Amino acid sequence: MSLTPRLHEIELLEAIARAWEAPQPLPPTHRELVEATSYQSTSAIAYQLDCFAAKGWITREPGRSRALWLTPLAAAWAWKRGIAPVSPRYSQPD
């Protein structure tokens, strides 16, 4: 069964948020995101992350590996879905 574009977005955001739940939370690599989702390539992940950045859902630091954070907007969304990521870039909503 193929996912709709919106479900692909949700799947990817959930994978990013869950990476912050790990015992030693680190932002996921593109390869880790491919393995955690139904995306088929790292270039598809890179494209979708560019779209997320344009929408204001994530922030990234160019040239740094694993420099990927959910913005407060996306963190609130993840928190409401029962995913509680931990990041120095934002605080959990009240």
C-alpha atoms as one frame of an Amber mdcrd trajectory, in Angstrom:
protein
   0.000   0.000   0.000   1.326   3.404  -0.966   1.214   6.312   1.454  -0.275
   9.654   0.483   2.109  12.637   0.424   0.638  13.898   3.720   1.114  10.507
   5.406   4.726  10.473   4.157   5.246  13.858   5.849   3.719  12.587   9.105
   5.813   9.427   8.967   9.018  11.444   8.512   8.206  13.960  11.257   7.450
  11.082  13.632  10.781   9.424  12.768  12.644  12.666  13.507  10.788  13.151
  16.790  11.370   9.534  17.861  15.111   9.933  17.302  15.060  12.392  20.206
  13.478   9.726  22.461  16.468   7.381  22.207  18.583   6.745  25.326  21.245
   8.994  23.823  19.205  11.387  21.686  20.818  12.508  18.453  19.304  14.014
  15.341  18.919  11.248  12.741  21.047  10.957   9.610  19.412  10.793   6.191
  20.254   7.064   6.023  18.626   6.443   9.417  15.512   8.271   8.228  15.340
   6.079   5.100  15.553   2.985   7.319  12.865   4.290   9.704  10.374   5.314
   7.005   8.960   4.130   3.693  11.105   6.628   1.744  13.325   4.887  -0.786
  16.377   7.178  -0.975  18.399   9.733   0.913  17.729  12.257  -1.856  13.978
  11.934  -1.208  14.667  12.555   2.498  16.842  15.583   1.658  14.103  17.023
  -0.547  11.445  16.533   2.134  13.693  18.077   4.810  14.143  21.117   2.532
  10.340  21.348   2.332  10.040  21.031   6.133  12.611  23.805   6.604  10.689
  26.047   4.185   7.484  25.383   6.161   9.236  26.214   9.434   8.935  22.716
  10.915  12.685  22.078  11.296  15.898  24.038  11.557  19.255  22.883  10.249
  22.833  24.078  10.345  24.435  23.826   6.900  27.643  21.846   6.719  27.108
  20.011  10.004  26.269  16.353  10.261  23.143  15.578  12.308  22.346  19.291
  12.689  18.576  18.879  12.552  16.047  20.103  15.123  12.289  20.301  15.296
  10.986  23.838  15.713   8.577  24.611  18.553   5.711  24.297  16.045   6.682
  20.748  15.060   7.626  19.845  18.637   4.153  20.848  19.827   2.657  18.710
  17.074   4.803  15.730  18.118   4.013  16.281  21.782   0.265  16.226  21.033
   0.736  12.908  19.213   2.375  11.418  22.305   5.948  11.778  21.064   8.025
  13.781  23.528  11.321  14.699  21.840  14.096  16.315  23.833  16.153  19.074
  22.240  18.103  22.074  23.506  16.474  24.083  20.711  13.053  24.292  22.325
  11.175  23.485  25.472   8.275  21.110  25.707   4.873  22.861  25.541   2.877
  23.341  28.745
